[in-house]
Amino acid sequence: MTARGRVIIAALLAAAVASAAASAADAAAEAGPARRGGADGAAGAGGVRGAGGADAKVAAITNVRIVPVVGAEVASGTIVIEGGLIAGIGAGVAVPAGAEVVDGTGLRAYPGMIDSYSQLGLVEISGVAATVDNRETGRINPQVRALEAVRYDSMHIPIARSNGVTAAVVAPSGGVISGVSCLLRLDGWTNREMAVKPMAAMHIELPGLGGGRGGFAAGRMGAGTARVDGPGILAELKALFAAARAYEKRRDAAAKDARLPLPEFDETSEALLPLLKGEMPAMISVHGERDIRAAIAFVRDEGLGAVFYGVEQGFKAAGELAAAGIPVVLGSLYDLPPVWEDGYDAVFRNAGVMAKAGVKVAFSSSSSSLAKDLPYHAAKAAAFGLDRAEALRAVTINPAEIFGVADRMGSLEKGKAANIVLADNDILELRTKIVRVWIDGRECDLSNRYTELLEKFKKKGSNL
């Protein structure tokens, strides 16, 4: 063997060793949070990290007004944080010896808010294509995983966090089946470290409403796209689901009987199986009254767990949604009414009407740059008939229940993750200042691009 050949082989061996070491490190990083208290048991699921692991501190927030969301408020109480969890909460809770004490006099403690549909980490600057990664080409993409594309260092994440949003569902979009969203805690060094649920829901999109000025049809379908009605898409989905179930039967039969040939690998069917087995819900973007009713029947016929997103005319089918037990995640309340005949205030009244009918409602920013505005969507609905306590639930415990993490977050209770927000007033009010934020017991830096620019121009002003 020549000297050059020996050098090449040595280089290849070194690269292989480095790759194996990196893979082992990645696996340990993913499994680490789960070992520290993950309930999911899956790599990257993480559960509760215990304030990020070894740097966990015992802290006590004292003399604070506690708004637990579930249960009665405490006018002045103490919250003890230990191991990333709420170790004690209430009026008579003792402060552990050696704990870091935070005086909450004049402040209110809330659970961190949860954005039920966002594009955090997928869209940085919407007008710059290189920073947008929220959709794939094609119409049927159940294999897409939003977690893989999340930019964990997005500038919008600390901005949202500084306004009290501590977790978010990050969802893909486009096509008929857009892919699988993930539920993230808004703190962490990598996308997998941030993941609370790597697979939160399978996203299915029905066409938007037409007839309004700019309407949802124009915004969601795109120029030049042939319009297909909701029932037509649902029929197409039924055929896809039937094919996936048949594929699974053939595959399982071949595994049991060596005489039977294995079916050719079908990526689409494989990706749909977790949905069809009930391992995750379908999150169906549905908008008009007719399509809402058709989607309710579709979910019932297919035996799917489901969450409806958008639901702009949900107030016209509130009774049917409640009877079906399907929760609703509302889109941005900054949008114009899609159908002007419904009234200028239809998007604001919608949540209140559905909640009164018994539908579990949650709010979303439907954005990345505007994820910080999540509480103000709830506030708008509260101004138009939604009970104010229910508005707060719709950005805290309701999303946690909808996405199956209510045992870990969404309220201030002993044993839950210490996702705590200290505010100087009502958290849904625009003029309220968020003073401090903890995620999994670790206090977060509230500096962000906005504060950076503020300080920059303060200095410029002082030099004039």
N, C-alpha and C positions, 0 to 999 in steps of 0.2 A: 504494500500500500504506500502511495506517495505521501510526502509530508503534508501536501495540500489536502489530500483526502482525510488524513488524520485530524487536521484542523477543522475540516467541515463536520466530521462525525462528532468531535468534541463539542463544537458549537451547538449541534443539534441536540446532543445529550443535555447540555446546560440549559437549553431552551425548554426541553421537556421537563426537567427538574423544576425550573422556575414556574412553568405553567401548572404543574401538579401542586406546588406550594401555594400558588395564588388561588387555585381551586379550593384547596383545603382551608385557606384563610377565609374565602368567601363563604364556604359552608359553615365554618365556625361562627362567622359574623351573623349569618342568618339564623343558625340554631341557638346562638347565645341568648337573644332576647326571650326565646321560647323557654329555655332552661331557667331564666330568671323569673318566670311566672306566666308564660304564655298559655292561654286556655285553648288556643287553636291546635297546638301541637304540630303545625306545619311550619316548615322553614320559611322565615319571612313574616309569618303571621304575628309573632311577637307578643301578643297579649299585652300585659302591663309590664313595662320595662323596669320598673323600680327606679325611676329618675335616671334612666340611662345606664343603670348598672352600679358600678362600684362607687360613683361619686354621690350616691344618695345621702341626703342629710335629713336629720330630724328637725322639723320646723313647726312652729305653732303660730297661727294667725289669731290674735286675741281681740276682744272688744269689737268684733265685726258683726254687722247685720247679715245673717245668713239666709239666703234665698235658695233653699234646696231643690225647688221645683216640684218635688214629690214631698208632701207633708207640709206642716205649718212653718212659717218663717220664724226665725229666732231673732229677737230684737237686738240682743248683744250676747255673742257666744264665742266659742273657740273652735278652731279646726286644727287638728294635729296631723301633720304629714310625716309618714315614716315608711321607708322602703318603696317610695313611689305611690303609696296608697293613702287613703284617708283612714288614719288609725283611730281617730276619735272626733266627734262633732257634736256640738250642743252647748247649752248654757252652763252646765256644771262640769265641763271637761277640764281636767288638770293639765297643766303644762309640764311635759317631761323634763327632768333635770338635764341640763346641758343643751336643750333645744334652742335653735335660733328663733327668736321671738320677733314677730312682725305685728306692730300695733295697727289694728284696723279701725281705729276710732273714726267715725264719720264715713266709713266706706261700707260697701255691700259686696258680699261674696256670692258669686254665681257659678254654676257649672260652665265649663267651656262650651261654646256653641259649635254645632255641627252643620256644615254646609252639605245639603243632601244631593246636590248635583253641581259640579263645578268643572272647570278645565285648568285648575291649578297645576302648574308643571308641564302642561301640554301646549299652552299658548302663552308666549312671552310678549311679542309685539304682533298684533293681528295683521298689520300691514306689511310685515316682513316675513315672507314665506319660509325662510330658513329657520325661523323660530316657532313655527306652527307645526305641531305633530299630533293633531287630535282626530285624524281620520285616515283610513286606508282607501285605496282604489277598489272598485268593485262594489257589488250590492250585498253580498252574503259573506260576512267576515266573523263568524263566531270564534275563530281561533285567535283573534286579536286580544292582547292583554294590555290595558292602559298602563299598568304598573311598569312595564318594560320601557315605556317612553317617557315616564315622569322625570322631569328635570328637577332634582331635589334642591338645587341652588337657585331656583326661580326667585326673582325679586318680589313676586307677588305673594309668596308664602309668608315672609315676615310682616308684610303689610297687613294681610288678613289676620295674622296672629296678634298683631298689636291692637286690633279692634275686638279681641275676645273670641275669635274663631280658632278653635284648637284642633278640629278634625274636619275632614272633607271627603266626600265621595268624588273621585276624579273619573270622569266618564268619557269614552270615545263617542264619536258621532259620525253620521253619514251612512248612506246605503239603507238597506232594510234591516239587516242584523249588523250592528256596528261593532260589537265585541264585548269584552268584559271589563267592567269598572273595578276600581279598588277603593277601599276606605283607608285614608291616611291620617295619622297624627301629624300635625304641622310642626314637627320638630325631629331632627335626625340628620345624620351625616350622609346617608344613602337612601335610595328609594325603598329598599327592602327593610331597612331599619325603621322607616316611617310607617310601614304597612301594618295596619291593624287587621284588615281582611284583604288579602291579595286578590280574592275573587268575590266581589260584593254582589254583582248582578250582571245578567246578560241583557244587553241593550237592543231593543227592537224599535224601529221608527216607522210610524204611520204618517201619511201626508198631513200637512197642516191645513188650517182653515183657509178658505178663499173668501173673497168678497169684501174684505176690509181694505183700507188704504195702506198699501204696502204689505198687508196681511201676512199670516204665517206661511201661506203657500209660497209667496215670493221669497220670504226669508229662509225657509227651510228646504224647499225643493230646488231652488237655484234656477237661474235663467236657462231656458232651452231644455229643461228637463220635462219629459212627458209625464203628465199627472196620472197617477194610478190611485184609485179610491181605496179606502181602508179595507173594506170587505174583500177586494181583489187580492190585496197583499196578505190578508189573513188566510185566504185559501191557499196561496203559495206557501205560506209557513206551515200549514197543515200537511201539505205534501212533503216538505222537508223533514218535518218531525216524524212522519210515518216512515220515511226512508231511513232515518237514523235509528228508529226502533227496530226495523227489519234488519238493518246492518248489525245491530247489537245481538239480535237473536242468532243470526248466522255465525257471527264471531264466537259467541258462547257455545253454540252447538258444536262447532269445529274444535273448540278447546276440550270438549268432553269426549268427542268421538274422532279418533285419528283418521278414520276413513273419509271424513268430510273435509273438503278443501276450505282453507281460510279465505274469507272474502278479501278482495283487494283493499288495501288501506284507504280509508275515506276520511280525510282530514276534517271536513265539515261535519260529518256524522259524529266523529270522535269528540269534537269540540262541543257539540250540542248535548251530548249524553249527561254531563253534570246538571244541566238545566232540566232535562227530562226526568232525571232521577230525583229531583227535588233538592239537590245539593246547593242550589242558589236560585233566587227568584228571577223572573223576567221583569225588566224595567221597561215598560212599553210607553213610548212617547205617543200620546193620543190626545186629540185636541177638540174635535167637534162632537156634538151630542150624538149623532148617528154612529160615529166611529167608537165613541165611548161604550155605547150599548153593544156594538158588535164585538168589541174587545172583551167585554165582560163575559159574553157567551163563549168566545174563543178560549179564554182562560179556564172557564168551567169545563168545557168539552175536552180540553187537553190535560186537565188535572195539574195545572201549573201553579206554583206560588208566584204572585205578581205584585208589582208596584206600578202605578200609573204616574207618568210624568207629564207636565204641561197642563192638561185637563182644563183648558180655558173655558169650556162650557160645562164644567162639572156641576155647576149649580142647577143645570137643567136635568141632570141624571143623578142627583145626590142620593135619593132614596135607593136606587139600584146599586150604587157604589157601596153604600152602607150595608145593604143586605148581602152583597157579595163578600164583604169583609176585605175589600181591596183598599190599601192605604194610597194616599196621593202625595206626590212631591210637586209643588207648584213651581212653574218657571218664573223668570224675572217679572216682578211687578212694575218694572220700568217700561215694559212694552206697552205699545198702544193697544186699544181694544181691537181684536182681530176682526170682529163683526160689529160695526157701529150700531146696528139695530139693537144690540144687547145693552146699550147704554155706555156712556163715557166711563162709568165707575164699575163696569162688569168685572174687570180684573181684580179690583179691590174688594168687591162684595163676595167674590167667588169662595174664598176660604171660609168666611163666616157662615155662609149658607151650607156648605158641605159639613163643617164641624158640627153645626146644630143638628144636622141629619144623622150624625154618628160616624162620619168618615174621619179616620185618622189623617191629619194633615201635617205636612212638613214644608219648610221653605227652602229655597235654593237661590244662589246668586246666578247660576247658569253662565258663569264667567270665570275668568282668571283675574283680570285687572280690577273687577268690581266685587270680588269675593269679600272684601272688607265691608261691603254694604249689606251683608246678610241680615243683621238685626233690623234694618230699616224696611225691608220687605215685610217682616212680621208687624212692624209698627204701622205701616200703611194699611194692612188688613185690619188691624185693631181699630184704626180710625173709621173703618167702614163696616163695623158690626161684629168682628171676631172678638170673643172674650179675651181680655188682656192676659189673663193667666194662661189661656190656651195658646195665645200667640207666643208666649215665652216657651211653653212646652214644645211648640212647633219648630224651635231652633235648638232644642236640647234633648229631652227624653224621647220625644216622638221619633226623630231620626234614629236614635239609638235602638229603639224598639223595632222600627221598620227594617233595619239592617242587622238585627240580631246581636247587638253588642250592649244591650241595656244592663247586663250584669257587670259591665266594666266602666261605662261612662254614661253621660247624659243627665246626671243628677248628682247632688252632693249627699252621699250616704257613706257610712262606715264600710270599708272594704272595697270601695270602688277606686278607680284611678284618680289620683289627685290632679285632675284637670280643673283648675280653679282660676277664676277671673275676679280681680278686685276692681270695682268701679266706684266713682264718686256720686253716682246717681243711678236712675233706672237704666239698665243696659240697652233698652230699646230706643232710648232717646238720643237724638242726633248730637246734642250738646254734652252728653255724658263723656267723661274722660276715663279711659282704661288706665289704671295706675300700675297694676302688676299682673302677671300671668304665669301660672305654673302648668306644665304638661307632664304628666306622669311623675309629679313631685319635684321636677326640676324647674327652677325659675328661668323664664325665657328673657332674653335680651329683646327689648321692645324697639330698638333702633331699626331703621329700615330706609328705603330709598327716599321716602317722604321726609323723614327727620334729617337725613343727610343733606337734602336740598335746602331744608329750612335753615340749618346751621350755616350752610354755605352762603345763603343770601342774607342772613343776619350779619355775617362778617362783612359782606360787601356793603351793606347799608351803613355799617359803623365807620367805613372808610370814606364815605362820601363827604 
